[in-house]
Amino acid sequence: MSSAVRRINEPVPAQVWLGDDGRPTQVTWRGRPERVECVLDTWYVDDAWWAERPVRRIYHEVQLDSGVRLVLSWDLVAKRWLAQR
């Protein structure tokens, strides 16, 4: 039996398309493109600015056409999108 610890619900890379208002309109994650039905919430985190790897992200909680809710995050430091259920 393996004693390795596995993270649950870890963010995965995603492709995100934005509308003219800067809000997500479509996302491809886990190989599936899906349309964003609505953006439920948006927030910004700027933390550990003093550290070697600061945290600067814009988060969008969205609901997809399929009914799935995701949190999409744009990492302003790494310049990449992540999706998390």
C-alpha positions in Angstrom: 0.0 0.0 0.0 1.3 3.4 -0.9 1.8 6.0 1.8 1.8 8.9 -0.7 -0.5 11.8 0.1 -2.7 12.9 -2.8 -4.3 16.3 -3.0 -8.0 16.5 -3.5 -9.6 19.0 -5.9 -6.3 20.4 -7.1 -6.5 23.2 -9.7 -5.8 22.1 -13.3 -4.6 24.2 -16.3 -7.4 25.7 -18.3 -7.9 27.9 -21.4 -10.3 30.8 -20.8 -11.9 33.2 -23.2 -13.0 36.6 -22.0 -15.8 38.9 -23.1 -15.4 42.6 -23.8 -16.1 43.2 -20.1 -13.2 41.1 -19.1 -15.4 38.3 -17.7 -15.0 34.6 -18.7 -17.3 33.5 -21.5 -15.9 30.0 -22.3 -13.4 27.6 -20.7 -11.6 24.5 -21.8 -10.5 22.3 -18.9 -9.8 18.6 -18.8 -10.1 18.6 -22.6 -13.7 19.8 -22.7 -14.8 23.2 -24.0 -17.8 24.6 -22.2 -19.7 27.9 -22.3 -19.9 30.0 -19.1 -23.6 30.6 -18.3 -22.9 33.2 -15.7 -20.2 34.6 -13.4 -21.4 34.2 -9.8 -18.6 36.1 -8.1 -15.2 37.8 -8.8 -12.4 38.6 -6.3 -8.8 39.5 -6.2 -6.0 38.1 -3.9 -2.7 39.9 -3.4 -0.7 38.1 -0.7 2.8 37.2 0.3 4.1 40.2 -1.8 7.3 40.1 0.3 8.1 36.5 -0.6 10.0 35.0 -3.4 6.7 33.6 -4.9 4.0 36.2 -4.2 0.3 35.3 -4.7 -1.5 37.6 -7.1 -4.6 36.2 -8.6 -8.0 37.2 -10.0 -10.7 34.6 -9.2 -14.1 34.1 -11.0 -16.6 31.7 -9.7 -18.6 30.6 -12.7 -21.5 28.3 -13.6 -21.2 26.4 -16.9 -24.0 25.5 -19.3 -23.7 21.9 -18.0 -24.5 23.1 -14.5 -21.0 22.6 -13.2 -19.6 25.3 -11.0 -15.9 26.2 -11.3 -13.5 28.6 -9.8 -11.3 30.0 -12.5 -8.1 31.9 -11.4 -5.8 34.0 -13.5 -2.3 33.9 -11.9 -0.9 37.4 -12.5 2.6 36.2 -11.6 2.8 33.0 -13.7 0.4 34.4 -16.4 -1.8 31.3 -16.6 -5.3 30.1 -16.0 -6.3 27.4 -13.6 -9.7 25.8 -13.0 -10.9 24.1 -9.8 -14.2 22.4 -8.9 
